Amino acid sequence: MLDGNSWYLIRLQQAQHLLLLQKAYPEFAGVEFPRGSMELLK
């Protein structure tokens, strides 16, 4: 996410995280984000 001149990585692992994001950035209200996943690379 670009905020001003700074880039931030956001991890939305729990529902609380999404609520905090939407409170800080109301323009994300109603946006659905894909579920995160991890894959073991060999």
mmCIF entry with sequence, helices, sheets and N, C-alpha, C, O atoms, coordinates in Angstrom:
data_MODEL
# 
_entry.id   MODEL 
# 
_entity.id                         1 
_entity.type                       polymer 
_entity.pdbx_number_of_molecules   1 
# 
_entity_poly.entity_id                      1 
_entity_poly.type                           'polypeptide(L)' 
_entity_poly.nstd_linkage                   no 
_entity_poly.nstd_monomer                   no 
_entity_poly.pdbx_seq_one_letter_code       MLDGNSWYLIRLQQAQHLLLLQKAYPEFAGVEFPRGSMELLK 
_entity_poly.pdbx_seq_one_letter_code_can   MLDGNSWYLIRLQQAQHLLLLQKAYPEFAGVEFPRGSMELLK 
_entity_poly.pdbx_strand_id                 A 
# 
loop_
_entity_poly_seq.entity_id 
_entity_poly_seq.num 
_entity_poly_seq.mon_id 
_entity_poly_seq.hetero 
1 1  MET n 
1 2  LEU n 
1 3  ASP n 
1 4  GLY n 
1 5  ASN n 
1 6  SER n 
1 7  TRP n 
1 8  TYR n 
1 9  LEU n 
1 10 ILE n 
1 11 ARG n 
1 12 LEU n 
1 13 GLN n 
1 14 GLN n 
1 15 ALA n 
1 16 GLN n 
1 17 HIS n 
1 18 LEU n 
1 19 LEU n 
1 20 LEU n 
1 21 LEU n 
1 22 GLN n 
1 23 LYS n 
1 24 ALA n 
1 25 TYR n 
1 26 PRO n 
1 27 GLU n 
1 28 PHE n 
1 29 ALA n 
1 30 GLY n 
1 31 VAL n 
1 32 GLU n 
1 33 PHE n 
1 34 PRO n 
1 35 ARG n 
1 36 GLY n 
1 37 SER n 
1 38 MET n 
1 39 GLU n 
1 40 LEU n 
1 41 LEU n 
1 42 LYS n 
# 
_struct_asym.id          A 
_struct_asym.entity_id   1 
# 
loop_
_struct_conf.conf_type_id 
_struct_conf.id 
_struct_conf.pdbx_PDB_helix_id 
_struct_conf.beg_label_comp_id 
_struct_conf.beg_label_asym_id 
_struct_conf.beg_label_seq_id 
_struct_conf.pdbx_beg_PDB_ins_code 
_struct_conf.end_label_comp_id 
_struct_conf.end_label_asym_id 
_struct_conf.end_label_seq_id 
_struct_conf.pdbx_end_PDB_ins_code 
_struct_conf.beg_auth_comp_id 
_struct_conf.beg_auth_asym_id 
_struct_conf.beg_auth_seq_id 
_struct_conf.end_auth_comp_id 
_struct_conf.end_auth_asym_id 
_struct_conf.end_auth_seq_id 
_struct_conf.pdbx_PDB_helix_class 
_struct_conf.details 
_struct_conf.pdbx_PDB_helix_length 
HELX_P HELX_P1 AA1 ALA A 15 ? ALA A 24 ? ALA A 15 ALA A 24 1 ? 10 
HELX_P HELX_P2 AA2 PRO A 26 ? PHE A 28 ? PRO A 26 PHE A 28 5 ? 3  
# 
_struct_conf_type.id          HELX_P 
_struct_conf_type.criteria    ? 
_struct_conf_type.reference   ? 
# 
_struct_sheet.id               AA1 
_struct_sheet.type             ? 
_struct_sheet.number_strands   2 
_struct_sheet.details          ? 
# 
_struct_sheet_order.sheet_id     AA1 
_struct_sheet_order.range_id_1   1 
_struct_sheet_order.range_id_2   2 
_struct_sheet_order.offset       ? 
_struct_sheet_order.sense        anti-parallel 
# 
loop_
_struct_sheet_range.sheet_id 
_struct_sheet_range.id 
_struct_sheet_range.beg_label_comp_id 
_struct_sheet_range.beg_label_asym_id 
_struct_sheet_range.beg_label_seq_id 
_struct_sheet_range.pdbx_beg_PDB_ins_code 
_struct_sheet_range.end_label_comp_id 
_struct_sheet_range.end_label_asym_id 
_struct_sheet_range.end_label_seq_id 
_struct_sheet_range.pdbx_end_PDB_ins_code 
_struct_sheet_range.beg_auth_comp_id 
_struct_sheet_range.beg_auth_asym_id 
_struct_sheet_range.beg_auth_seq_id 
_struct_sheet_range.end_auth_comp_id 
_struct_sheet_range.end_auth_asym_id 
_struct_sheet_range.end_auth_seq_id 
AA1 1 LEU A 2 ? ASP A 3 ? LEU A 2 ASP A 3 
AA1 2 SER A 6 ? TRP A 7 ? SER A 6 TRP A 7 
# 
loop_
_atom_site.group_PDB 
_atom_site.id 
_atom_site.type_symbol 
_atom_site.label_atom_id 
_atom_site.label_alt_id 
_atom_site.label_comp_id 
_atom_site.label_asym_id 
_atom_site.label_entity_id 
_atom_site.label_seq_id 
_atom_site.pdbx_PDB_ins_code 
_atom_site.Cartn_x 
_atom_site.Cartn_y 
_atom_site.Cartn_z 
_atom_site.occupancy 
_atom_site.B_iso_or_equiv 
_atom_site.pdbx_formal_charge 
_atom_site.auth_seq_id 
_atom_site.auth_comp_id 
_atom_site.auth_asym_id 
_atom_site.auth_atom_id 
_atom_site.pdbx_PDB_model_num 
ATOM 1   N N  . MET A 1 1  ? 0.851   -1.156  0.000  1.00 0.00 ? 1  MET A N  1 
ATOM 2   C CA . MET A 1 1  ? 0.000   0.000   0.000  1.00 0.00 ? 1  MET A CA 1 
ATOM 3   C C  . MET A 1 1  ? 0.902   1.225   0.000  1.00 0.00 ? 1  MET A C  1 
ATOM 4   O O  . MET A 1 1  ? 1.878   1.298   0.746  1.00 0.00 ? 1  MET A O  1 
ATOM 5   N N  . LEU A 1 2  ? 0.563   2.166   -0.833 1.00 0.00 ? 2  LEU A N  1 
ATOM 6   C CA . LEU A 1 2  ? 1.290   3.430   -0.892 1.00 0.00 ? 2  LEU A CA 1 
ATOM 7   C C  . LEU A 1 2  ? 0.503   4.458   -0.099 1.00 0.00 ? 2  LEU A C  1 
ATOM 8   O O  . LEU A 1 2  ? -0.661  4.726   -0.394 1.00 0.00 ? 2  LEU A O  1 
ATOM 9   N N  . ASP A 1 3  ? 1.151   5.036   0.916  1.00 0.00 ? 3  ASP A N  1 
ATOM 10  C CA . ASP A 1 3  ? 0.542   6.071   1.750  1.00 0.00 ? 3  ASP A CA 1 
ATOM 11  C C  . ASP A 1 3  ? 1.474   7.274   1.717  1.00 0.00 ? 3  ASP A C  1 
ATOM 12  O O  . ASP A 1 3  ? 2.538   7.270   2.337  1.00 0.00 ? 3  ASP A O  1 
ATOM 13  N N  . GLY A 1 4  ? 1.059   8.301   0.987  1.00 0.00 ? 4  GLY A N  1 
ATOM 14  C CA . GLY A 1 4  ? 1.965   9.436   0.803  1.00 0.00 ? 4  GLY A CA 1 
ATOM 15  C C  . GLY A 1 4  ? 3.114   9.001   -0.069 1.00 0.00 ? 4  GLY A C  1 
ATOM 16  O O  . GLY A 1 4  ? 2.913   8.569   -1.204 1.00 0.00 ? 4  GLY A O  1 
ATOM 17  N N  . ASN A 1 5  ? 4.316   9.113   0.453  1.00 0.00 ? 5  ASN A N  1 
ATOM 18  C CA . ASN A 1 5  ? 5.513   8.685   -0.287 1.00 0.00 ? 5  ASN A CA 1 
ATOM 19  C C  . ASN A 1 5  ? 6.113   7.408   0.284  1.00 0.00 ? 5  ASN A C  1 
ATOM 20  O O  . ASN A 1 5  ? 7.239   7.050   -0.062 1.00 0.00 ? 5  ASN A O  1 
ATOM 21  N N  . SER A 1 6  ? 5.380   6.714   1.152  1.00 0.00 ? 6  SER A N  1 
ATOM 22  C CA . SER A 1 6  ? 5.895   5.508   1.805  1.00 0.00 ? 6  SER A CA 1 
ATOM 23  C C  . SER A 1 6  ? 5.068   4.291   1.416  1.00 0.00 ? 6  SER A C  1 
ATOM 24  O O  . SER A 1 6  ? 3.846   4.368   1.288  1.00 0.00 ? 6  SER A O  1 
ATOM 25  N N  . TRP A 1 7  ? 5.754   3.168   1.230  1.00 0.00 ? 7  TRP A N  1 
ATOM 26  C CA . TRP A 1 7  ? 5.105   1.898   0.923  1.00 0.00 ? 7  TRP A CA 1 
ATOM 27  C C  . TRP A 1 7  ? 4.996   1.069   2.192  1.00 0.00 ? 7  TRP A C  1 
ATOM 28  O O  . TRP A 1 7  ? 5.912   1.060   3.014  1.00 0.00 ? 7  TRP A O  1 
ATOM 29  N N  . TYR A 1 8  ? 3.878   0.373   2.353  1.00 0.00 ? 8  TYR A N  1 
ATOM 30  C CA . TYR A 1 8  ? 3.660   -0.496  3.503  1.00 0.00 ? 8  TYR A CA 1 
ATOM 31  C C  . TYR A 1 8  ? 3.121   -1.833  3.026  1.00 0.00 ? 8  TYR A C  1 
ATOM 32  O O  . TYR A 1 8  ? 2.303   -1.891  2.107  1.00 0.00 ? 8  TYR A O  1 
ATOM 33  N N  . LEU A 1 9  ? 3.584   -2.910  3.657  1.00 0.00 ? 9  LEU A N  1 
ATOM 34  C CA . LEU A 1 9  ? 3.022   -4.232  3.420  1.00 0.00 ? 9  LEU A CA 1 
ATOM 35  C C  . LEU A 1 9  ? 2.002   -4.478  4.515  1.00 0.00 ? 9  LEU A C  1 
ATOM 36  O O  . LEU A 1 9  ? 2.270   -4.205  5.685  1.00 0.00 ? 9  LEU A O  1 
ATOM 37  N N  . ILE A 1 10 ? 0.846   -4.985  4.153  1.00 0.00 ? 10 ILE A N  1 
ATOM 38  C CA . ILE A 1 10 ? -0.217  -5.203  5.116  1.00 0.00 ? 10 ILE A CA 1 
ATOM 39  C C  . ILE A 1 10 ? -0.572  -6.681  5.130  1.00 0.00 ? 10 ILE A C  1 
ATOM 40  O O  . ILE A 1 10 ? -0.814  -7.290  4.088  1.00 0.00 ? 10 ILE A O  1 
ATOM 41  N N  . ARG A 1 11 ? -0.596  -7.237  6.321  1.00 0.00 ? 11 ARG A N  1 
ATOM 42  C CA . ARG A 1 11 ? -0.975  -8.639  6.476  1.00 0.00 ? 11 ARG A CA 1 
ATOM 43  C C  . ARG A 1 11 ? -2.350  -8.682  7.113  1.00 0.00 ? 11 ARG A C  1 
ATOM 44  O O  . ARG A 1 11 ? -2.522  -8.270  8.260  1.00 0.00 ? 11 ARG A O  1 
ATOM 45  N N  . LEU A 1 12 ? -3.316  -9.173  6.382  1.00 0.00 ? 12 LEU A N  1 
ATOM 46  C CA . LEU A 1 12 ? -4.699  -9.233  6.859  1.00 0.00 ? 12 LEU A CA 1 
ATOM 47  C C  . LEU A 1 12 ? -5.016  -10.670 7.259  1.00 0.00 ? 12 LEU A C  1 
ATOM 48  O O  . LEU A 1 12 ? -5.822  -11.347 6.622  1.00 0.00 ? 12 LEU A O  1 
ATOM 49  N N  . GLN A 1 13 ? -4.369  -11.114 8.318  1.00 0.00 ? 13 GLN A N  1 
ATOM 50  C CA . GLN A 1 13 ? -4.508  -12.501 8.743  1.00 0.00 ? 13 GLN A CA 1 
ATOM 51  C C  . GLN A 1 13 ? -5.798  -12.742 9.515  1.00 0.00 ? 13 GLN A C  1 
ATOM 52  O O  . GLN A 1 13 ? -6.367  -13.830 9.431  1.00 0.00 ? 13 GLN A O  1 
ATOM 53  N N  . GLN A 1 14 ? -6.266  -11.757 10.260 1.00 0.00 ? 14 GLN A N  1 
ATOM 54  C CA . GLN A 1 14 ? -7.465  -11.904 11.070 1.00 0.00 ? 14 GLN A CA 1 
ATOM 55  C C  . GLN A 1 14 ? -8.483  -10.839 10.688 1.00 0.00 ? 14 GLN A C  1 
ATOM 56  O O  . GLN A 1 14 ? -8.135  -9.810  10.108 1.00 0.00 ? 14 GLN A O  1 
ATOM 57  N N  . ALA A 1 15 ? -9.742  -11.097 11.018 1.00 0.00 ? 15 ALA A N  1 
ATOM 58  C CA . ALA A 1 15 ? -10.812 -10.148 10.709 1.00 0.00 ? 15 ALA A CA 1 
ATOM 59  C C  . ALA A 1 15 ? -10.538 -8.785  11.353 1.00 0.00 ? 15 ALA A C  1 
ATOM 60  O O  . ALA A 1 15 ? -10.882 -7.749  10.784 1.00 0.00 ? 15 ALA A O  1 
ATOM 61  N N  . GLN A 1 16 ? -9.919  -8.786  12.535 1.00 0.00 ? 16 GLN A N  1 
ATOM 62  C CA . GLN A 1 16 ? -9.592  -7.530  13.221 1.00 0.00 ? 16 GLN A CA 1 
ATOM 63  C C  . GLN A 1 16 ? -8.672  -6.660  12.372 1.00 0.00 ? 16 GLN A C  1 
ATOM 64  O O  . GLN A 1 16 ? -8.808  -5.436  12.356 1.00 0.00 ? 16 GLN A O  1 
ATOM 65  N N  . HIS A 1 17 ? -7.751  -7.281  11.680 1.00 0.00 ? 17 HIS A N  1 
ATOM 66  C CA . HIS A 1 17 ? -6.807  -6.540  10.851 1.00 0.00 ? 17 HIS A CA 1 
ATOM 67  C C  . HIS A 1 17 ? -7.538  -5.790  9.750  1.00 0.00 ? 17 HIS A C  1 
ATOM 68  O O  . HIS A 1 17 ? -7.227  -4.633  9.468  1.00 0.00 ? 17 HIS A O  1 
ATOM 69  N N  . LEU A 1 18 ? -8.506  -6.447  9.130  1.00 0.00 ? 18 LEU A N  1 
ATOM 70  C CA . LEU A 1 18 ? -9.289  -5.813  8.066  1.00 0.00 ? 18 LEU A CA 1 
ATOM 71  C C  . LEU A 1 18 ? -10.109 -4.656  8.624  1.00 0.00 ? 18 LEU A C  1 
ATOM 72  O O  . LEU A 1 18 ? -10.204 -3.604  7.993  1.00 0.00 ? 18 LEU A O  1 
ATOM 73  N N  . LEU A 1 19 ? -10.698 -4.842  9.795  1.00 0.00 ? 19 LEU A N  1 
ATOM 74  C CA . LEU A 1 19 ? -11.477 -3.768  10.410 1.00 0.00 ? 19 LEU A CA 1 
ATOM 75  C C  . LEU A 1 19 ? -10.612 -2.543  10.701 1.00 0.00 ? 19 LEU A C  1 
ATOM 76  O O  . LEU A 1 19 ? -11.038 -1.410  10.479 1.00 0.00 ? 19 LEU A O  1 
ATOM 77  N N  . LEU A 1 20 ? -9.397  -2.776  11.197 1.00 0.00 ? 20 LEU A N  1 
ATOM 78  C CA . LEU A 1 20 ? -8.479  -1.667  11.465 1.00 0.00 ? 20 LEU A CA 1 
ATOM 79  C C  . LEU A 1 20 ? -8.076  -0.957  10.174 1.00 0.00 ? 20 LEU A C  1 
ATOM 80  O O  . LEU A 1 20 ? -8.004  0.272   10.131 1.00 0.00 ? 20 LEU A O  1 
ATOM 81  N N  . LEU A 1 21 ? -7.814  -1.731  9.127  1.00 0.00 ? 21 LEU A N  1 
ATOM 82  C CA . LEU A 1 21 ? -7.467  -1.143  7.834  1.00 0.00 ? 21 LEU A CA 1 
ATOM 83  C C  . LEU A 1 21 ? -8.608  -0.266  7.328  1.00 0.00 ? 21 LEU A C  1 
ATOM 84  O O  . LEU A 1 21 ? -8.381  0.852   6.866  1.00 0.00 ? 21 LEU A O  1 
ATOM 85  N N  . GLN A 1 22 ? -9.842  -0.781  7.416  1.00 0.00 ? 22 GLN A N  1 
ATOM 86  C CA . GLN A 1 22 ? -10.989 -0.030  6.921  1.00 0.00 ? 22 GLN A CA 1 
ATOM 87  C C  . GLN A 1 22 ? -11.275 1.200   7.776  1.00 0.00 ? 22 GLN A C  1 
ATOM 88  O O  . GLN A 1 22 ? -11.793 2.195   7.269  1.00 0.00 ? 22 GLN A O  1 
ATOM 89  N N  . LYS A 1 23 ? -10.950 1.145   9.046  1.00 0.00 ? 23 LYS A N  1 
ATOM 90  C CA . LYS A 1 23 ? -11.135 2.321   9.902  1.00 0.00 ? 23 LYS A CA 1 
ATOM 91  C C  . LYS A 1 23 ? -10.121 3.405   9.541  1.00 0.00 ? 23 LYS A C  1 
ATOM 92  O O  . LYS A 1 23 ? -10.455 4.589   9.489  1.00 0.00 ? 23 LYS A O  1 
ATOM 93  N N  . ALA A 1 24 ? -8.892  2.991   9.296  1.00 0.00 ? 24 ALA A N  1 
ATOM 94  C CA . ALA A 1 24 ? -7.838  3.953   8.947  1.00 0.00 ? 24 ALA A CA 1 
ATOM 95  C C  . ALA A 1 24 ? -7.982  4.460   7.517  1.00 0.00 ? 24 ALA A C  1 
ATOM 96  O O  . ALA A 1 24 ? -7.661  5.613   7.227  1.00 0.00 ? 24 ALA A O  1 
ATOM 97  N N  . TYR A 1 25 ? -8.469  3.595   6.620  1.00 0.00 ? 25 TYR A N  1 
ATOM 98  C CA . TYR A 1 25 ? -8.610  3.927   5.206  1.00 0.00 ? 25 TYR A CA 1 
ATOM 99  C C  . TYR A 1 25 ? -10.020 3.564   4.752  1.00 0.00 ? 25 TYR A C  1 
ATOM 100 O O  . TYR A 1 25 ? -10.229 2.482   4.204  1.00 0.00 ? 25 TYR A O  1 
ATOM 101 N N  . PRO A 1 26 ? -10.989 4.449   4.972  1.00 0.00 ? 26 PRO A N  1 
ATOM 102 C CA . PRO A 1 26 ? -12.389 4.142   4.655  1.00 0.00 ? 26 PRO A CA 1 
ATOM 103 C C  . PRO A 1 26 ? -12.632 3.775   3.188  1.00 0.00 ? 26 PRO A C  1 
ATOM 104 O O  . PRO A 1 26 ? -13.635 3.133   2.877  1.00 0.00 ? 26 PRO A O  1 
ATOM 105 N N  . GLU A 1 27 ? -11.748 4.164   2.299  1.00 0.00 ? 27 GLU A N  1 
ATOM 106 C CA . GLU A 1 27 ? -11.937 3.830   0.886  1.00 0.00 ? 27 GLU A CA 1 
ATOM 107 C C  . GLU A 1 27 ? -11.842 2.323   0.636  1.00 0.00 ? 27 GLU A C  1 
ATOM 108 O O  . GLU A 1 27 ? -12.207 1.859   -0.444 1.00 0.00 ? 27 GLU A O  1 
ATOM 109 N N  . PHE A 1 28 ? -11.360 1.549   1.616  1.00 0.00 ? 28 PHE A N  1 
ATOM 110 C CA . PHE A 1 28 ? -11.280 0.094   1.477  1.00 0.00 ? 28 PHE A CA 1 
ATOM 111 C C  . PHE A 1 28 ? -12.517 -0.612  2.023  1.00 0.00 ? 28 PHE A C  1 
ATOM 112 O O  . PHE A 1 28 ? -12.583 -1.841  1.997  1.00 0.00 ? 28 PHE A O  1 
ATOM 113 N N  . ALA A 1 29 ? -13.492 0.140   2.514  1.00 0.00 ? 29 ALA A N  1 
ATOM 114 C CA . ALA A 1 29 ? -14.739 -0.475  2.993  1.00 0.00 ? 29 ALA A CA 1 
ATOM 115 C C  . ALA A 1 29 ? -15.413 -1.180  1.819  1.00 0.00 ? 29 ALA A C  1 
ATOM 116 O O  . ALA A 1 29 ? -15.570 -0.598  0.746  1.00 0.00 ? 29 ALA A O  1 
ATOM 117 N N  . GLY A 1 30 ? -15.803 -2.410  2.023  1.00 0.00 ? 30 GLY A N  1 
ATOM 118 C CA . GLY A 1 30 ? -16.469 -3.175  0.969  1.00 0.00 ? 30 GLY A CA 1 
ATOM 119 C C  . GLY A 1 30 ? -15.532 -3.895  0.018  1.00 0.00 ? 30 GLY A C  1 
ATOM 120 O O  . GLY A 1 30 ? -15.993 -4.651  -0.836 1.00 0.00 ? 30 GLY A O  1 
ATOM 121 N N  . VAL A 1 31 ? -14.227 -3.682  0.142  1.00 0.00 ? 31 VAL A N  1 
ATOM 122 C CA . VAL A 1 31 ? -13.263 -4.370  -0.722 1.00 0.00 ? 31 VAL A CA 1 
ATOM 123 C C  . VAL A 1 31 ? -12.997 -5.751  -0.145 1.00 0.00 ? 31 VAL A C  1 
ATOM 124 O O  . VAL A 1 31 ? -12.710 -5.886  1.044  1.00 0.00 ? 31 VAL A O  1 
ATOM 125 N N  . GLU A 1 32 ? -13.093 -6.780  -0.986 1.00 0.00 ? 32 GLU A N  1 
ATOM 126 C CA . GLU A 1 32 ? -12.788 -8.136  -0.546 1.00 0.00 ? 32 GLU A CA 1 
ATOM 127 C C  . GLU A 1 32 ? -11.364 -8.485  -0.952 1.00 0.00 ? 32 GLU A C  1 
ATOM 128 O O  . GLU A 1 32 ? -10.983 -8.349  -2.114 1.00 0.00 ? 32 GLU A O  1 
ATOM 129 N N  . PHE A 1 33 ? -10.594 -8.931  0.012  1.00 0.00 ? 33 PHE A N  1 
ATOM 130 C CA . PHE A 1 33 ? -9.217  -9.323  -0.233 1.00 0.00 ? 33 PHE A CA 1 
ATOM 131 C C  . PHE A 1 33 ? -9.133  -10.841 -0.272 1.00 0.00 ? 33 PHE A C  1 
ATOM 132 O O  . PHE A 1 33 ? -9.818  -11.508 0.504  1.00 0.00 ? 33 PHE A O  1 
ATOM 133 N N  . PRO A 1 34 ? -8.314  -11.404 -1.151 1.00 0.00 ? 34 PRO A N  1 
ATOM 134 C CA . PRO A 1 34 ? -8.190  -12.860 -1.205 1.00 0.00 ? 34 PRO A CA 1 
ATOM 135 C C  . PRO A 1 34 ? -7.548  -13.381 0.070  1.00 0.00 ? 34 PRO A C  1 
ATOM 136 O O  . PRO A 1 34 ? -6.743  -12.697 0.702  1.00 0.00 ? 34 PRO A O  1 
ATOM 137 N N  . ARG A 1 35 ? -7.917  -14.608 0.438  1.00 0.00 ? 35 ARG A N  1 
ATOM 138 C CA . ARG A 1 35 ? -7.294  -15.236 1.603  1.00 0.00 ? 35 ARG A CA 1 
ATOM 139 C C  . ARG A 1 35 ? -5.823  -15.481 1.310  1.00 0.00 ? 35 ARG A C  1 
ATOM 140 O O  . ARG A 1 35 ? -5.442  -15.828 0.193  1.00 0.00 ? 35 ARG A O  1 
ATOM 141 N N  . GLY A 1 36 ? -5.023  -15.295 2.320  1.00 0.00 ? 36 GLY A N  1 
ATOM 142 C CA . GLY A 1 36 ? -3.597  -15.555 2.176  1.00 0.00 ? 36 GLY A CA 1 
ATOM 143 C C  . GLY A 1 36 ? -3.321  -17.034 2.180  1.00 0.00 ? 36 GLY A C  1 
ATOM 144 O O  . GLY A 1 36 ? -4.132  -17.827 2.660  1.00 0.00 ? 36 GLY A O  1 
ATOM 145 N N  . SER A 1 37 ? -2.195  -17.403 1.654  1.00 0.00 ? 37 SER A N  1 
ATOM 146 C CA . SER A 1 37 ? -1.803  -18.813 1.673  1.00 0.00 ? 37 SER A CA 1 
ATOM 147 C C  . SER A 1 37 ? -0.281  -18.890 1.716  1.00 0.00 ? 37 SER A C  1 
ATOM 148 O O  . SER A 1 37 ? 0.429   -17.949 1.362  1.00 0.00 ? 37 SER A O  1 
ATOM 149 N N  . MET A 1 38 ? 0.181   -20.036 2.159  1.00 0.00 ? 38 MET A N  1 
ATOM 150 C CA . MET A 1 38 ? 1.618   -20.282 2.175  1.00 0.00 ? 38 MET A CA 1 
ATOM 151 C C  . MET A 1 38 ? 1.868   -21.627 1.507  1.00 0.00 ? 38 MET A C  1 
ATOM 152 O O  . MET A 1 38 ? 1.069   -22.556 1.618  1.00 0.00 ? 38 MET A O  1 
ATOM 153 N N  . GLU A 1 39 ? 2.978   -21.705 0.823  1.00 0.00 ? 39 GLU A N  1 
ATOM 154 C CA . GLU A 1 39 ? 3.318   -22.925 0.115  1.00 0.00 ? 39 GLU A CA 1 
ATOM 155 C C  . GLU A 1 39 ? 4.782   -23.247 0.383  1.00 0.00 ? 39 GLU A C  1 
ATOM 156 O O  . GLU A 1 39 ? 5.651   -22.386 0.244  1.00 0.00 ? 39 GLU A O  1 
ATOM 157 N N  . LEU A 1 40 ? 5.046   -24.472 0.763  1.00 0.00 ? 40 LEU A N  1 
ATOM 158 C CA . LEU A 1 40 ? 6.411   -24.909 1.019  1.00 0.00 ? 40 LEU A CA 1 
ATOM 159 C C  . LEU A 1 40 ? 7.115   -25.144 -0.307 1.00 0.00 ? 40 LEU A C  1 
ATOM 160 O O  . LEU A 1 40 ? 6.661   -25.946 -1.123 1.00 0.00 ? 40 LEU A O  1 
ATOM 161 N N  . LEU A 1 41 ? 8.220   -24.449 -0.521 1.00 0.00 ? 41 LEU A N  1 
ATOM 162 C CA . LEU A 1 41 ? 9.001   -24.631 -1.739 1.00 0.00 ? 41 LEU A CA 1 
ATOM 163 C C  . LEU A 1 41 ? 10.162  -25.561 -1.456 1.00 0.00 ? 41 LEU A C  1 
ATOM 164 O O  . LEU A 1 41 ? 10.817  -25.448 -0.420 1.00 0.00 ? 41 LEU A O  1 
ATOM 165 N N  . LYS A 1 42 ? 10.412  -26.461 -2.356 1.00 0.00 ? 42 LYS A N  1 
ATOM 166 C CA . LYS A 1 42 ? 11.527  -27.409 -2.186 1.00 0.00 ? 42 LYS A CA 1 
ATOM 167 C C  . LYS A 1 42 ? 12.702  -27.004 -3.025 1.00 0.00 ? 42 LYS A C  1 
ATOM 168 O O  . LYS A 1 42 ? 13.731  -27.679 -3.014 1.00 0.00 ? 42 LYS A O  1 
# 
